[in-house]
Amino acid sequence: MGRERDEQRKREGRARHDIRLPGFVREDEIGLGDLVSRATSAAGVRPCGGCARRARRMNEWVTFSKRHR
């Protein structure tokens, strides 16, 4: 999934910002949109169609990972 996004960004000429946060990120990588979705769900906010689109765009923009690529 990550490679497909990278290839799409290269085609579109957009860069993704990868931020390394060892100890904070448990999975291989997590997008900013997924992180915000989890936080708002934990706070009791119900997601809508706009939330899903926004999360997808945020995931394309910033990704947090455990290690360097």
N, C-alpha and C positions, 0 to 999 in steps of 0.2 A: 504494500500500500504506500509506503513512504517513497519508494523509487518511482512509482507512477506519478505521484505529486511532484517530485523533483523534475521529472522529464516534462511534465505539463508546464511547469514554471519556466523551464529553459525555453520551451517553444514560445511561450507568451512573453518572454523577456522580463519576468518578475523574479526577484530574489526572495528566498525564504530566510528568515533569521532563526538560526539554531542557537539555543541558549543551553549551556551545560550546567546542570544542577544536581551533582551527585549527592545522594542522601535525601534529597527532596522528591525525586522522581523514582517511583518503584518499577514502572514498566520500562521497556526499551525507549519509548518516546511517547509524549503526549502533546497534543496541540493546545493552544491557548483557548480555543473554543470549547474543547472537551473539558478543560479545567474549569472554565466559567460555568459550563452546564452542570458539572458535578456540584460546584459550590452553590449555585442557585437552587438546584434540586434539594440539596441538604437543608437549605433555608426555607423550603416549602413553596418555591415559585414553580408554577406549572409551565412547561415549555409549550411554545406554539410553532407554527410554520416559520414565522420570522426568526424565531430563536434558532431553529435548525439551520437556516440559511446563514445567519450571522455566525454561528459556531463553525460552519464549514469554511467560511471566508477567513475567520480568525485562525483556524488550523492551517490554512495555506500561508498565512502571514508569519506566525511565530510557532516554533516547536521547542519544547523542553526535552532534554535527554539526559541520560546518566553519563554517557561518555562521548568523546569526540568521534566524529565520523571519519 
